[in-house]
């Protein structure tokens, strides 16, 4: 029998299943990212965005189409992180506009909702790029509208839409050369597909594990700790006992330890009579287990995801920080203009504070702040006009989304893509002039800053004809990767060679938490010899992930 309509209860199940599926697949989606930098990857950002909405949906006491639509839209908008998360939230926003007025939805309503989702998402992006999640969303909408005249059976409609989405996704490498060069499809498009596949599983009545979803509120301001998850080289803490079937010799122990060292670290191998206790940190527990089985049977196997535990710690730390900030919040007179800056380290934070920033959101590349984080900051700043400095291209959309959700203050997002641009913007602020004058001045001044960041590659890839291997040092400029090498200092010099011109007057060098003051001073002296006509200012940035952040003016 054909299924022609769905009620709010079924859509709720489908949405939660879609959220559970992308949560389960987020690391797979992260691996599709072309750029090999340690960051708050696409899968993580999309998962955190939809899980924020899923918590609101799970908490609904009365499931009706209007309340469901509001929970999905509000939860995803406020929880949106990164460009992919913001676009996903806009897709949900448009989709829910198309369903909220109906008690039940059919093929026609769903097709119109898909079209509305596509339109809303495209409008949210200033310069839409094809070969991305937007292209997959457009393909879904086009196929859905095409099927309206062909079937009214949801059991035919949904799988055909998903099949077309898979086809469009497979074509994304032909639309974006960087995808083809890396041999991957678009990660955001893959994430959207995983949401649809999870939803379809629920539609078919398959059992879905919702254990990752619980009612509650998302984290507010996120602090990236020094032992950031990106520094966890091997993600799974693996423990087990081998019950040996024959004598476990010293040679066996040395052989097994050597094997474990080839796939991980933090190795413990203790043999005692007929049992051997094993502990190893590895990215593939299965390999350790398979090798161990050649010595005997296994018992007391335990595998923990250390990155997941770290993520939970980040959230706990963020909640603690938010509580501290709330306790410290004092009533002060409303001033005319204020600043919110996204920052990436202790030294950078202090620089922004000294320059007059009212509120610092700690996060940046490894954990993109959410729209909710931005709204919390906006609420804390007592100013009529508030400038937001995102200082990362993947945070600008979330800042703009917070602007759209704020009604009682004038929010001005200065689209700074790097911390040096943010510093330049706030340095050129003039309290004697009005907000319009300052916005125009800051927008003009950030154009004159050339930025560079030095970090390491987290995966093998090929970009712009550059062969990059995991662990390589990369110098990244505003337009892409400028240098690749094995030495931090030499790679930084090569990057600067692309940034410094005969008109350059100043190099500002911000060293990160992994660079000592002595190392930074020695490197500064080298740069002063290379560029005798350019001033070199060195500052402690304290940023994780990036050995050096530089600006050239």
C-alpha positions in Angstrom: 0.0 0.0 0.0 1.3 3.5 -0.9 2.2 5.9 1.8 1.0 9.3 0.8 1.4 11.5 4.0 3.5 11.8 7.1 2.6 13.4 10.4 4.9 15.3 12.8 5.7 12.2 14.8 7.2 10.5 11.8 9.1 13.6 10.7 10.5 13.9 14.3 11.8 10.3 14.1 13.3 10.9 10.7 15.1 14.1 11.8 16.5 12.5 14.9 17.7 9.6 12.9 19.3 11.9 10.4 21.1 13.6 13.3 22.2 10.3 14.7 23.6 9.2 11.4 25.7 12.3 10.7 27.0 12.1 14.3 28.1 8.5 13.6 29.7 9.5 10.3 31.3 12.8 11.2 34.9 11.5 11.2 34.3 9.9 7.7 33.1 13.3 6.5 36.0 15.1 8.2 38.4 12.9 6.2 36.9 14.3 2.9 38.1 17.8 3.7 40.6 18.8 1.1 42.6 21.3 3.1 44.9 19.2 5.4 44.9 21.6 8.4 43.9 20.7 11.9 40.6 22.4 12.2 36.9 22.2 13.3 36.2 20.0 10.3 33.0 19.9 8.2 31.6 16.7 9.8 32.2 18.0 13.3 30.6 21.4 12.5 27.6 19.8 10.8 27.1 17.3 13.6 27.3 19.9 16.4 24.8 22.0 14.4 22.2 19.3 13.9 22.7 17.9 17.4 21.8 21.3 18.9 18.5 21.1 17.1 18.1 17.4 17.9 18.3 18.2 21.6 15.4 20.7 21.3 13.4 18.2 19.2 14.0 15.4 21.8 12.8 17.8 24.6 9.4 18.5 22.9 6.5 17.5 25.1 3.9 18.1 22.4 4.9 17.0 18.9 3.0 19.1 16.4 4.3 20.3 13.0 4.6 23.9 14.2 6.5 23.0 17.4 8.7 20.6 15.5 9.5 23.1 12.9 10.3 25.8 15.5 12.6 23.4 17.4 14.5 22.3 14.3 14.9 25.9 13.0 15.7 27.5 16.3 18.0 24.8 17.5 20.1 24.6 14.3 20.3 28.3 13.9 21.7 28.9 17.4 23.9 25.8 17.3 25.3 26.5 13.9 29.1 26.3 13.7 31.4 26.9 10.7 30.2 27.6 7.2 28.9 24.1 6.6 26.9 24.2 9.9 25.4 27.7 9.0 24.4 26.5 5.6 22.9 23.3 7.0 20.9 25.5 9.5 19.7 27.7 6.7 18.5 24.6 4.8 16.6 23.5 7.9 15.2 27.0 8.3 13.8 27.1 4.8 12.5 23.5 4.9 10.6 24.1 8.2 9.0 27.2 6.7 7.6 24.9 4.1 6.1 22.4 6.5 5.1 24.3 9.6 1.5 25.2 8.6 0.5 21.6 7.8 -0.8 18.8 10.1 0.6 16.2 7.6 2.9 16.5 4.7 2.7 14.9 1.3 4.9 14.8 -1.8 3.8 18.3 -2.9 4.5 19.8 0.5 7.9 18.1 0.8 9.0 19.2 -2.7 8.0 22.8 -2.0 9.9 22.6 1.4 13.0 21.3 -0.4 12.8 24.2 -2.9 12.3 26.7 0.0 15.4 25.1 1.8 17.5 25.6 -1.3 16.4 29.2 -1.8 17.1 30.1 1.8 20.5 28.6 1.9 21.6 30.2 -1.4 20.5 33.6 -0.1 22.6 33.1 3.1 25.8 32.8 1.1 27.1 36.0 -0.5 29.0 34.2 -3.3 27.5 30.7 -3.7 30.0 28.2 -5.1 28.9 25.2 -7.1 30.4 21.8 -6.3 29.5 22.2 -2.6 26.6 21.4 -0.2 24.6 24.1 -2.0 24.8 22.1 -5.3 23.6 19.0 -3.6 20.7 20.9 -2.0 19.8 22.3 -5.4 19.8 18.8 -6.9 17.5 17.6 -4.2 15.1 20.4 -4.8 15.1 20.0 -8.5 14.5 16.2 -8.3 11.7 16.7 -5.7 9.9 19.2 -7.9 10.3 16.9 -10.9 8.7 14.0 -9.1 5.6 16.0 -8.0 4.0 15.2 -11.4 5.1 11.6 -11.4 4.2 10.1 -8.0 2.3 10.8 -4.8 3.8 7.8 -3.0 6.4 8.8 -0.5 7.9 5.3 -0.7 8.8 6.1 -4.3 9.6 9.8 -3.8 12.1 9.7 -1.0 14.5 7.0 -2.4 14.5 8.7 -5.8 15.4 12.0 -4.3 18.3 10.4 -2.3 19.5 8.6 -5.3 19.7 11.8 -7.3 21.5 13.5 -4.4 24.1 10.8 -4.5 24.5 11.4 -8.2 24.9 15.1 -7.8 27.4 14.6 -5.0 29.4 12.3 -7.3 29.7 15.1 -9.8 31.1 17.7 -7.4 34.7 16.9 -8.3 34.0 17.9 -11.9 32.7 21.3 -10.6 35.6 22.1 -8.2 39.1 21.2 -9.5 40.5 21.1 -5.9 38.1 18.2 -5.2 39.2 16.3 -8.3 42.9 16.9 -7.5 42.4 15.5 -4.0 40.2 12.6 -5.3 37.2 13.3 -3.0 33.6 14.5 -3.2 32.5 17.6 -1.3 32.4 17.0 2.4 29.4 19.3 3.1 27.4 17.6 0.4 28.3 14.2 1.9 27.1 15.4 5.3 23.7 16.5 3.9 23.4 13.1 2.2 24.1 11.3 5.5 21.3 13.3 7.1 18.9 12.1 4.4 20.0 8.5 4.6 19.5 8.4 8.3 16.1 10.0 7.9 15.2 7.4 5.3 16.2 4.6 7.7 13.7 5.8 10.2 11.0 6.1 7.5 11.6 2.4 6.6 11.2 1.5 10.3 14.8 0.6 11.0 16.0 0.7 14.6 18.1 3.8 15.2 20.3 4.5 18.2 19.4 7.9 19.6 21.7 7.5 22.7 23.9 10.4 21.5 21.0 12.8 21.6 19.8 14.1 25.0 17.7 17.1 25.9 19.6 20.1 27.1 21.3 23.2 26.0 24.5 23.5 23.9 27.8 25.0 25.1 28.2 28.7 25.1 31.7 30.2 24.8 34.2 27.6 23.8 37.7 27.6 25.1 40.2 25.6 23.1 42.5 24.0 25.7 46.3 23.6 25.2 45.9 19.8 24.9 43.6 20.3 21.9 42.1 17.2 20.2 44.1 18.0 17.1 47.2 17.1 19.0 45.9 13.6 19.8 47.9 11.7 17.2 46.4 8.3 18.0 42.7 8.4 18.9 41.8 5.1 20.5 43.0 3.9 23.9 43.0 0.1 23.4 43.4 -2.4 26.2 43.0 -6.2 26.4 44.5 -9.4 27.9 45.9 -12.2 25.8 45.4 -15.7 27.2 48.4 -17.3 25.5 48.1 -20.7 23.9 51.8 -21.3 24.2 54.8 -19.9 26.0 55.0 -16.1 25.3 58.8 -15.7 24.9 60.9 -12.6 25.2 61.3 -12.7 21.4 57.5 -12.7 21.1 57.3 -9.8 23.5 59.9 -7.8 21.5 58.2 -8.7 18.2 54.7 -7.6 19.4 56.0 -4.4 21.0 57.7 -3.5 17.7 54.4 -4.1 15.8 52.5 -2.0 18.3 55.0 0.8 17.9 54.4 0.8 14.1 50.7 1.5 14.6 50.6 3.6 17.8 52.3 4.8 21.0 51.9 4.7 24.8 52.6 1.0 24.7 52.5 -1.3 27.7 53.2 -5.0 27.2 53.4 -7.1 30.5 53.7 -10.8 30.3 52.9 -12.9 33.4 52.7 -16.7 33.1 49.9 -17.5 30.7 48.5 -13.9 30.3 49.8 -10.8 28.6 48.4 -7.3 29.5 48.4 -4.9 26.5 47.8 -1.2 26.4 48.3 0.9 23.2 47.0 4.2 21.7 46.3 3.7 18.0 44.1 4.9 15.2 43.2 1.2 14.3 42.4 -1.0 17.3 41.5 -3.8 14.9 45.1 -4.2 13.7 46.3 -4.6 17.3 43.6 -7.1 18.0 44.2 -9.1 14.9 47.9 -9.4 15.7 47.2 -10.3 19.3 44.9 -13.2 18.2 47.9 -14.9 16.7 49.2 -15.5 20.2 46.0 -16.6 21.9 42.4 -15.8 22.9 41.5 -12.3 24.1 39.6 -11.1 27.1 38.7 -7.8 28.9 38.9 -5.8 25.7 38.3 -2.1 26.2 38.5 0.6 23.5 38.0 4.3 24.3 37.7 7.2 21.8 40.1 9.8 23.4 39.1 12.5 20.9 35.5 12.1 22.0 36.5 12.3 25.6 38.4 15.4 24.8 35.4 16.9 23.1 33.3 16.3 26.2 36.0 17.9 28.3 35.9 21.0 26.0 32.1 21.2 26.5 32.5 20.9 30.3 35.2 23.6 30.3 33.1 25.8 28.1 30.1 25.5 30.5 32.3 26.3 33.4 33.7 29.4 31.6 30.3 30.6 30.7 29.2 30.3 34.3 32.3 32.3 35.4 31.6 35.0 32.8 27.9 35.2 33.9 29.0 35.6 37.5 31.5 38.3 36.6 29.0 40.2 34.5 28.3 43.6 36.0 25.7 46.2 35.1 27.5 49.0 33.3 26.2 52.0 31.4 25.3 51.4 27.8 28.1 52.8 25.6 27.9 53.8 22.0 30.3 51.2 20.4 31.8 47.9 21.5 33.8 45.0 20.2 33.6 41.2 20.2 36.7 39.3 18.9 37.3 35.7 18.2 40.7 34.8 19.4 43.0 31.8 19.5 45.4 32.0 22.4 46.4 33.6 25.7 48.7 36.2 24.1 46.3 37.0 21.3 43.5 37.4 23.9 45.6 39.9 25.8 46.4 41.9 22.7 42.7 42.2 21.8 41.9 43.2 25.4 44.6 45.9 25.4 43.2 47.2 22.1 39.7 47.6 23.6 37.8 44.4 22.9 34.9 44.0 25.3 34.4 40.3 24.9 36.7 37.5 23.7 35.3 34.3 22.3 38.1 31.7 22.5 37.9 29.2 19.7 38.8 29.8 16.1 40.1 27.1 13.8 39.9 23.9 16.0 36.5 24.7 17.4 34.4 27.2 15.5 32.2 29.2 17.8 28.5 28.7 17.3 25.8 31.3 16.5 24.7 30.8 20.1 28.2 31.7 21.3 28.0 34.9 19.3 24.6 35.7 20.8 25.9 35.1 24.3 28.7 37.6 23.6 26.3 40.1 22.1 24.1 39.9 25.2 27.2 40.6 27.4 28.4 43.7 25.6 26.6 46.8 26.7 26.8 48.9 23.6 24.4 50.2 21.0 26.7 49.3 18.1 28.7 46.1 18.3 31.5 45.2 15.9 32.2 41.5 15.6 35.7 40.4 14.4 35.4 36.7 13.4 39.1 36.5 12.5 38.5 33.2 10.6 36.7 32.7 7.2 34.8 29.7 8.6 33.2 31.9 11.4 31.9 34.8 9.3 28.6 33.2 8.4 27.9 32.3 12.1 28.6 35.9 13.0 26.2 37.2 10.3 23.6 34.7 11.5 23.9 36.1 15.0 23.4 39.6 13.5 20.2 38.5 11.9 18.9 37.1 15.2 19.7 40.2 17.2 16.9 42.9 17.3 17.9 45.3 20.1 21.5 46.2 19.1 23.2 47.2 15.9 25.6 44.4 14.9 28.3 45.1 12.4 30.3 42.1 11.2 33.8 43.1 9.9 34.7 40.0 7.7 38.2 39.5 9.1 39.5 36.2 8.0 42.7 36.1 10.1 43.7 37.4 13.6 46.1 39.9 12.0 43.2 41.4 10.1 41.2 41.6 13.3 44.1 43.4 15.1 44.4 45.8 12.2 40.7 46.5 12.3 40.5 47.3 16.0 43.8 49.4 15.9 42.1 51.7 13.3 39.0 52.2 15.4 38.3 55.8 16.3 35.8 56.4 19.2 35.5 60.0 18.1 33.8 58.9 14.9 30.5 57.2 14.4 29.8 53.5 13.7 29.4 54.0 9.9 32.7 55.8 9.6 34.5 53.1 11.6 33.0 50.3 9.6 34.1 51.9 6.4 37.6 52.6 7.7 38.1 49.1 9.1 36.9 47.4 5.9 39.4 49.5 3.9 42.3 48.9 6.3 42.0 45.1 6.4 42.5 45.0 2.7 46.1 46.3 3.2 47.1 43.4 5.5 48.7 40.2 4.1 48.5 37.3 6.5 50.3 34.0 6.9 49.9 31.1 9.3 52.3 28.2 9.8 50.9 24.8 10.9 51.2 21.1 10.2 49.4 18.8 7.8 47.1 16.2 9.3 46.7 14.1 6.2 48.3 13.4 2.8 46.9 15.3 -0.1 47.8 17.3 -3.2 46.8 20.9 -3.6 47.9 23.4 -6.3 50.4 20.9 -7.6 52.0 20.6 -4.1 52.5 17.1 -2.7 51.7 17.3 1.0 52.3 14.5 3.5 51.0 14.1 7.0 53.3 15.9 9.4 54.7 18.4 6.8 54.9 22.0 7.8 52.7 24.4 5.8 52.8 28.1 5.3 49.3 29.3 4.5 48.6 32.7 3.0 45.3 34.5 2.3 45.1 32.9 -1.1 46.2 29.3 -0.2 49.2 27.3 0.7 52.4 29.2 -0.1 55.1 26.9 1.3 55.5 23.3 2.3 58.5 21.8 4.1 59.8 19.9 7.1 61.2 22.9 9.1 59.0 25.4 10.9 61.5 28.3 10.4 62.5 27.5 6.8 58.8 27.1 5.8 58.0 30.4 7.5 60.8 32.1 5.6 59.6 30.7 2.3 56.0 31.9 3.1 57.3 35.4 3.9 59.1 35.5 0.6 55.7 35.4 -1.0 54.3 38.1 1.3 57.0 40.7 1.7 57.5 43.2 -1.2 59.8 46.2 -1.6 57.0 48.4 -0.3 56.5 46.4 3.0 57.3 48.3 6.2 56.3 45.9 9.0 56.3 42.2 9.7 54.3 41.3 12.9 55.2 37.8 14.2 53.0 36.1 16.7 54.5 32.9 18.1 52.4 30.0 19.4 52.4 27.8 22.4 54.8 25.3 20.9 57.5 27.9 20.2 59.7 29.1 23.1 60.5 32.8 23.6 64.2 32.0 22.9 63.3 30.3 19.6 61.1 33.2 18.6 63.9 35.8 19.4 66.5 33.9 17.4 64.1 33.6 14.5 63.3 37.4 14.7 67.1 38.1 14.4 67.3 36.0 11.3 64.3 37.8 9.7 65.9 41.2 10.6 69.0 40.1 8.7 66.9 38.9 5.7 64.8 42.1 5.7 67.0 44.9 7.0 64.6 47.6 5.7 61.5 46.1 7.3 60.6 46.4 11.0 60.0 43.0 12.7 57.7 43.1 15.8 57.5 39.8 17.7 54.7 39.0 20.2 53.6 36.0 22.2 50.4 34.8 20.7 50.1 31.6 22.7 47.9 30.1 19.9 47.6 26.3 19.6 48.1 24.5 16.3 49.9 27.5 14.6 53.6 27.8 15.2 53.6 31.3 13.8 50.9 33.8 12.7 52.3 36.7 10.7 51.1 39.8 9.1 52.9 42.0 6.5 52.0 45.6 6.0 
